[in-house]
Amino acid sequence: TFVQNCGGEAGTWDGSVDWLLSACSEVAPSRITGVAVEPVSELVEALHAPASKLQGVDLVQAAVGEENLCLELSVLPLGFCDRLLQAVPDDRKAALRDRLEYLLNMGCVGGEHPFVPQDCERIFQEFGVRVVFERRDAQVWTWSRLSEVCNFRGCEVLLVDAEGSDAR
């Protein structure tokens, strides 16, 4: 995320996000303003430390949608991934970590992402561990609500994680 690129530790930086940020009129981390929107509580928690270095950045635990409401969020919990990694031999951990990282990005508002069942089955066949997604409630905010609560009118760069809505 832009929060990790601007306020995070080495190793959390992403080249694609850096490329998007290069289009901004302000690139100094101390002067960046923005809003990070993420419905997954563990991911919001992980952003608190880097966001604390960015005075003009707000964190919002929600998804963005067409209506203000609460929907089901299908998510792979970070702690569950750690337990799965402990269950495989050391020489298989890196491969499983790559597969789980992909699934961590397959969280989906409104139900399970259609790719998840087949990917979970492949992981079971390859590694012998069962991946289980949790269902949680997630707040969905409209753009209007987000801009009102966070007091902004527009943005230079909009990076959207569609939270699985792109698969519908």
ZAMAR-581865 format. One record per residue: residue in one letter; y, z, x of N, C-alpha, C in turn. Coordinates in pm, 1 decimal. Atoms other than C-alpha are relative to their C-alpha. Layout:
BEGIN
 resn      n.v      n.w      n.u     ca.v     ca.w     ca.u      c.v      c.w      c.u
    A        Y        Z        X        Y        Z        X        Y        Z        X
...
//
This chain:
BEGIN
 resn      n.v      n.w      n.u     ca.v     ca.w     ca.u      c.v      c.w      c.u
    T   -118.7      0.0     84.1      0.0      0.0      0.0    124.7      0.0     88.4
    F   -124.0     -4.1    -77.7    363.5    -25.2    105.1     26.5    141.1     50.9
    V    -19.3   -139.0    -44.4    361.7    356.4    128.4    -74.8     23.2    130.7
    Q     77.5    -16.1   -122.8     87.5    347.5    391.1     64.0    -77.2    115.5
    N    -62.3     78.9   -105.6    264.4     71.8    584.3    129.5     63.6     51.0
    C   -131.0    -53.6    -38.7    602.7    245.1    583.7     -4.7    145.2     46.5
    G      2.0   -142.1    -34.5    502.4    610.9    612.1   -132.5     50.9     51.1
    G    134.5    -44.1    -37.4    135.1    619.8    707.2    -26.2      1.6    149.5
    E     44.8     -7.3   -138.4    -50.1    680.8   1028.7    -55.7   -135.1     44.4
    A     61.4    120.8    -53.9   -177.3    407.1   1258.3   -140.5    -13.4    -58.8
    G    131.1     23.6     58.8   -486.2    248.6   1109.5      3.9    -14.2   -151.0
    T    -12.1     16.9    144.9   -360.0    258.4    750.6     88.1   -120.2    -32.9
    W    -92.0    111.7     13.3   -126.1    -36.1    805.9    -77.1   -125.4    -40.8
    D     63.9    122.2     47.3   -208.7   -367.0    632.4     91.2   -119.6     27.9
    G    -77.3    117.9    -36.9    -93.6   -707.1    759.9     55.9    -76.3   -118.9
    S    -46.9     72.0    119.3    -66.4   -863.8    414.3    118.5     71.3    -63.3
    V   -111.6    -77.9     56.1    155.3   -582.6    288.5    121.4    -12.7     90.7
    D   -110.5     16.3    -94.4    365.5   -609.5    604.5     69.4   -133.7    -20.8
    W    -56.9    131.8     25.0    415.2   -979.3    534.9     87.7      2.8   -125.7
    L    -80.0    -11.4    121.8    535.0   -900.8    180.1    128.0     79.7     25.2
    L   -117.6    -83.1    -28.0    767.4   -628.9    308.4    104.1    -73.2     84.4
    S    -95.5     74.9    -82.9    923.6   -875.7    553.7     99.5    -77.8    -84.5
    A    -91.7     69.7     90.2   1085.4  -1043.0    252.0    109.0     91.3    -55.5
    C    -96.7    -96.3     54.7   1278.4   -725.8    163.8    128.5     -0.3     80.4
    S   -128.9     -7.6    -68.9   1644.5   -687.6    246.6      8.8    124.3     87.0
    E      0.9   -124.3    -77.9   1572.0   -337.5    381.8   -142.3     25.2     48.8
    V    134.0    -21.5    -54.9   1280.0   -277.5    616.0    -14.5    131.3     76.2
    A      8.1   -128.4    -70.0   1366.0     52.9    783.7    -66.2    102.4    -92.1
    P     69.5    -95.7     87.3   1118.9    312.0    647.8     89.7    109.7    -55.1
    S    -87.6   -107.7     47.1   1393.4    572.2    621.8     92.5    -46.1   -113.1
    R    -91.0     51.4    102.5   1588.0    343.3    386.3    -70.7    -78.5   -110.4
    I     79.0     70.5    102.1   1306.2    186.2    181.7      6.9     77.7   -130.9
    T     12.3    -60.6    131.8   1318.4    253.2   -190.2   -112.1    -72.7    -73.3
    G    108.3     62.6     73.2   1024.6    191.0   -416.8    -77.1     99.0    -84.7
    V     86.2    -79.5     86.8    768.1    315.7   -662.6   -143.0    -44.0     25.0
    A    142.6     27.7    -13.9    396.4    337.9   -591.9    -68.5     47.9   -127.6
    V     65.6    -29.1    127.2    194.8    324.9   -914.5   -149.6    -12.6     21.3
    E    145.0     -3.7    -24.4   -172.3    423.0   -897.3    -63.8     94.0   -101.3
    P     61.1    -87.2    101.0   -397.1    557.4  -1174.9   -106.0     96.2     53.1
    V    109.9    -81.5    -53.0   -663.5    712.7   -947.5     56.2    121.6     73.3
    S    -59.4   -123.7    -52.4   -580.8   1076.9   -871.2    -22.6     17.9    149.8
    E     27.6    -17.9   -143.8   -750.3   1083.5   -527.5     86.4    -92.0     85.8
    L    -82.4     93.6    -76.0   -556.4    778.2   -415.0    147.0     42.1     -2.4
    V   -136.7    -53.0      6.6   -227.6    926.6   -536.6     13.5    117.7     96.2
    E     -2.1   -115.9    -90.2   -310.1   1248.6   -350.6      7.1    -44.5    146.2
    A      0.0     50.1   -137.9   -379.6   1049.6    -32.0    134.9    -61.0     38.6
    L   -130.9     59.0    -28.8    -35.0    888.3    -62.2    111.6    103.3     13.9
    H   -105.1   -102.4     -7.2    155.8   1218.3    -79.1     53.8     18.6    141.0
    A    -47.0    -23.3   -137.8    170.0   1270.0    298.1     86.7   -114.7     50.2
    P    -89.1    106.9    -47.1    300.7    921.5    389.1    124.7    -15.6    -86.8
    A   -116.7     13.1     87.8    531.2    916.0     84.6    104.4    106.7     30.7
    S    -95.2   -107.1    -31.3    686.7   1245.7    194.8     93.9    -39.7    114.1
    K    -85.5     50.2   -108.2    828.5   1054.8    495.1     98.4   -105.0    -48.4
    L    -82.4    107.1     57.1    996.9    804.6    263.6     84.6     57.8   -112.7
    Q    -85.9    -69.7     94.6   1290.5    967.8     87.6     23.1    -76.0   -130.2
    G    -33.0     79.2    117.9   1345.4    680.8   -155.7   -120.9    -50.4    -76.6
    V    122.2     49.0     64.1    987.2    645.0   -276.3    -53.4    102.8    -99.1
    D     63.3    -83.1    102.7    836.5    782.9   -596.3   -146.2    -39.1    -12.1
    L    140.7     23.6     31.9    465.3    818.7   -669.3    -20.4     27.2   -148.4
    V     28.1    -16.8    142.1    346.9    772.9  -1026.9   -150.0    -19.5    -19.8
    Q    142.0     13.9     31.1     -9.6    839.8  -1137.4    -12.1    -61.6   -139.0
    A     12.1     76.2    124.4    -48.1    570.5  -1402.4    -40.4   -141.7     36.4
    A     14.7    144.2    -12.9   -129.9    206.4  -1454.3    116.0    -62.0    -76.8
    V   -105.9     68.5     72.6    118.9    -50.2  -1581.3    -64.8    -96.9    -97.6
    G     56.3     86.7    102.6     46.9   -231.8  -1905.3    103.1    -36.4   -104.3
    E    -88.9     49.0    105.3    192.0   -377.0  -2221.7     43.6    108.4    -97.4
    E    -33.5   -109.9     90.3    195.3    -45.1  -2411.2    -12.3    132.2     74.6
    N     15.7   -135.6    -50.4    243.4    322.7  -2329.7   -116.4     62.9    -75.7
    L    118.1    -57.9     64.2    -97.3    473.8  -2398.5    -92.8     59.6    104.6
    C    101.8    -54.6    -88.6   -403.8    639.7  -2252.8   -126.2    -83.9    -19.8
    L    122.1     80.0      3.6   -709.1    427.8  -2166.6   -103.4     57.2     95.1
    E    106.7    -38.4    -91.7  -1042.0    479.3  -1997.3     18.4    -73.2    132.6
    L     -2.5     55.7   -134.2  -1042.9    422.2  -1622.4   -138.3     16.7     59.3
    S    128.9     -3.8    -69.0  -1370.0    334.4  -1450.9     30.5     -1.3    148.8
    V    -39.6    -16.8   -139.5  -1346.5    452.0  -1089.4   -115.9     54.1     83.5
    L     96.1    -53.7    -96.7  -1563.4    517.5   -785.1     69.5    113.0     76.4
    P    -67.5   -112.8    -66.4  -1467.9    868.3   -662.6    -20.1     -1.7    151.6
    L      7.4     -1.9   -146.6  -1388.8    900.1   -291.0   -105.9     97.4     50.3
    G     98.1    -99.6    -44.0  -1600.0   1214.9   -253.7   -142.3    -47.4    -19.1
    F    133.0     55.1     24.5  -1899.7   1036.2   -400.8    -36.9    -98.3    110.3
    C     23.9     93.8   -110.2  -1863.9    764.8   -135.1    -42.7     74.9    126.2
    D     35.6    -79.8   -117.7  -1876.8   1030.1    137.3   -143.9     48.8     -8.5
    R    138.2    -46.8     17.6  -2201.6   1169.4     -7.0   -100.2   -114.3     17.2
    L     88.5    115.4    -17.2  -2355.9    821.8    -21.6    -14.9    -36.0    147.5
    L      4.8     32.8   -142.9  -2266.7    758.0    341.8    -87.2     99.0     77.6
    Q     84.1    -99.9    -66.4  -2437.5   1082.2    444.6   -148.2    -24.0    -26.5
    A    139.1     20.5     40.3  -2755.8    962.8    271.9    -67.3   -117.8     70.3
    V     59.6    115.1    -68.3  -2807.4    654.5    491.0     -2.7     24.1    150.7
    P      5.6    -14.7   -146.8  -2907.8    627.6    860.4    130.4    -45.6     65.3
    D   -125.0     29.6    -70.8  -2623.4    608.5   1112.2     21.3   -149.5     22.1
    D    -15.0    142.6    -28.8  -2693.7    244.2   1194.0     29.5    -82.9   -125.9
    R    -27.9     68.4    126.9  -2639.6    151.6    822.9    133.6     43.2    -61.1
    K   -122.6    -55.7     58.6  -2323.0    355.4    759.6    115.7   -100.5     -4.8
    A   -113.6     93.5     -3.6  -2071.9     87.2    866.5    -14.7   -107.7   -107.3
    A     22.3    104.0    101.1  -2228.7   -176.5    640.8     20.2     56.4   -140.6
    L    -19.1    -61.5    131.2  -2241.4     61.4    344.5    146.8     32.6    -22.7
    R   -142.9    -33.0     12.1  -1883.2    175.3    411.5     78.6   -124.4    -43.1
    D    -68.1    124.3     38.6  -1768.3   -189.0    387.1    -23.9    -33.1   -147.3
    R     33.8     30.2    140.0  -1949.4   -238.1     56.1     69.0     97.7    -94.7
    L    -64.0   -100.4     84.9  -1811.8     88.3    -85.3    150.9    -19.7     -4.4
    E   -144.4     24.4     -1.4  -1458.1      2.5     23.4     35.7   -109.8   -100.1
    Y    -20.8    105.2     99.5  -1484.6   -313.8   -183.1     -4.9     59.2   -141.1
    L     15.0    -59.1    133.4  -1606.3   -112.4   -483.3    111.7     98.8    -32.5
    L   -112.8    -90.9     24.5  -1326.6    144.2   -439.2    117.5    -76.2    -60.5
    N   -107.1     82.8     53.6  -1090.9   -141.1   -520.6    -36.5    -66.9   -132.5
    M     45.4     59.2    125.3  -1286.8   -231.5   -834.2     21.0     94.6   -118.0
    G    -34.6    -85.4    112.6  -1146.2     49.3  -1045.6     57.2    -86.5   -110.5
    C    -37.2     88.4    110.6  -1075.4    -86.6  -1390.6     47.7     82.6   -119.2
    V    -52.5    -63.3    119.7   -857.0     28.3  -1678.3    -58.6    -70.5   -121.6
    G     53.4     56.4    122.9  -1016.6    -18.8  -2018.2   -149.4    -24.7      2.8
    G    144.7     17.5     -9.8  -1380.2    -14.0  -1903.8    -40.9    -45.1    138.0
    E     55.5     36.3   -129.8  -1603.3   -120.5  -1619.5     31.1   -145.9     34.7
    H    -22.5    136.0    -48.5  -1516.0   -427.2  -1411.3   -132.1    -76.6     -9.2
    P    125.5     73.1     19.2  -1771.7   -703.2  -1483.0    -82.6    -22.3    126.8
    F     75.8     19.4   -124.6  -1871.0   -735.3  -1114.0    -73.7    125.9     44.7
    V     52.3   -127.5    -49.0  -1958.0   -366.1  -1072.4   -151.5     14.6    -15.4
    P    145.3    -22.3     11.7  -2314.4   -357.2  -1215.2    -82.2    -77.5    102.4
    Q     77.4     78.3    -96.7  -2442.1   -639.1   -994.7     23.6     49.1    142.6
    D    -27.5    -51.3   -134.6  -2269.5   -499.5   -684.9    -71.2    132.7     23.6
    C     70.4   -128.1    -12.7  -2413.8   -152.0   -748.6   -149.8    -22.8     17.2
    E    142.8     30.7    -12.9  -2761.2   -301.6   -789.6    -31.3    -54.8    138.8
    R     20.0     52.6   -136.6  -2726.9   -493.7   -460.7      1.6    112.8    103.1
    I     -6.0   -113.8    -93.3  -2627.2   -173.4   -282.6   -127.2     82.2     -9.9
    F    125.4    -74.5     15.4  -2930.0      4.5   -428.4   -113.9    -73.4     69.4
    Q    107.3     78.8    -62.7  -3160.3   -277.9   -314.7      9.6      2.8    152.0
    E    -20.2      7.4   -144.5  -3008.1   -288.3     33.9     -3.5    136.2     70.5
    F    -16.3   -129.0    -66.6  -2941.4     80.3    104.6    -79.8    113.2    -64.1
    G     79.8   -103.6     66.2  -3152.8    275.1   -145.8     81.5    113.4    -59.1
    V    -85.4   -102.2     60.9  -2856.9    468.9   -288.0     60.3    -56.6   -127.8
    R    -57.3     40.1    129.1  -2721.9    459.0   -642.9    149.6     30.7     -2.3
    V   -144.6    -13.7     13.9  -2350.3    402.0   -688.5     29.7     24.1   -147.8
    V    -32.7    -35.2    138.0  -2213.4    567.4  -1002.3    152.0     10.4    -14.3
    F   -142.5     -6.2     30.3  -1865.8    506.6  -1137.8     25.2    108.1   -103.5
    E    -42.2    -99.5     98.8  -1684.3    781.2  -1328.0     92.3    -65.4   -101.0
    R    -96.4     40.9    101.1  -1493.5    733.6  -1646.8     98.5    113.8    -19.4
    R   -107.4    -98.7     12.6  -1160.8    911.9  -1669.5    106.3    -55.1    -94.0
    D   -116.4     43.7     76.2   -853.8    900.5  -1885.1    109.9    -38.8     97.5
    A   -111.0     45.2    -84.1   -562.1    709.3  -1735.4    120.5    -29.7    -88.0
    Q   -124.7     33.1     67.6   -202.0    693.6  -1846.4     37.2   -143.7     33.1
    V    -50.9    135.4    -17.8    -69.4    341.3  -1894.4    145.9      1.8    -42.2
    W   -142.9      5.3     26.5    305.7    292.4  -1874.8     45.5   -144.9     -7.4
    T    -63.1    131.4      1.2    510.9    -10.0  -1968.4     98.4     -8.4    116.6
    W   -101.7     19.5   -103.4    750.3   -160.4  -1715.5    128.6     72.6    -40.2
    S   -122.2    -66.8     47.5   1034.4    -24.7  -1932.1     -5.2    149.7     25.9
    R     13.9   -144.3    -22.8    903.0    331.1  -1915.3      6.7     31.4    148.4
    L     -0.2    -22.3   -144.2    839.6    305.9  -1541.5    141.4    -10.3     56.1
    S   -135.4     16.6    -53.4   1189.5    175.4  -1471.4     94.9    107.9    -50.5
    E    -83.9   -107.1     53.3   1346.9    438.6  -1696.6    -28.2    132.4     70.8
    V     37.0   -127.6    -61.4   1153.8    735.1  -1553.7     38.5      2.6    148.1
    C    -27.3      4.8   -144.7   1199.4    621.0  -1191.2    139.4    -53.1     31.3
    N   -140.6     37.0    -13.7   1556.5    500.2  -1251.0     21.9   -122.1     90.6
    F    -27.1    125.4    -69.7   1542.5    141.7  -1125.5     11.4   -112.5   -102.0
    R    -19.7    112.5     91.0   1635.2   -194.4  -1275.6    -80.5   -122.8     40.7
    G     72.5    117.6    -47.1   1442.8   -445.2  -1066.0    -57.9     25.8    136.7
    C     60.1    -16.4   -132.0   1270.5   -507.4   -736.6      5.9   -132.3     75.3
    E      4.8    119.7    -83.2   1258.6   -750.6   -446.7   -143.3    -50.1     16.6
    V    141.0     35.2    -16.6    880.9   -744.7   -404.6    -79.2     80.4   -101.9
    L     87.2    -65.6     96.2    629.5   -666.6   -676.5   -144.0    -30.0     39.8
    L    139.6     11.1    -38.9    275.1   -606.4   -555.3    -82.1     69.0   -107.4
    V     72.7    -53.0    115.5     36.0   -559.8   -847.8   -149.7      2.0     26.9
    D    144.8    -12.8      7.6   -317.9   -428.9   -846.5    -29.2      4.0   -149.0
    A     18.2     13.4    144.0   -428.5   -540.9  -1190.9   -103.5     95.9    -56.7
    E     97.3   -100.9     44.2   -687.8   -258.9  -1206.9   -107.4    -59.7    -90.1
    G    109.3     63.7     71.3   -952.0   -501.4  -1330.2     41.2    -84.0   -118.5
    S    -44.8     79.6    114.2   -739.8   -657.9  -1602.6     -8.4   -148.8     27.8
    D     10.0    141.1    -37.0   -755.6   -984.7  -1411.5   -139.1    -56.9    -28.4
    A    137.0     45.7     24.4  -1130.0  -1002.0  -1485.0    -30.0    -15.7   -148.6
    R     22.3     10.1    145.3  -1087.5  -1002.9  -1861.3     44.3   -133.7    -52.2
//
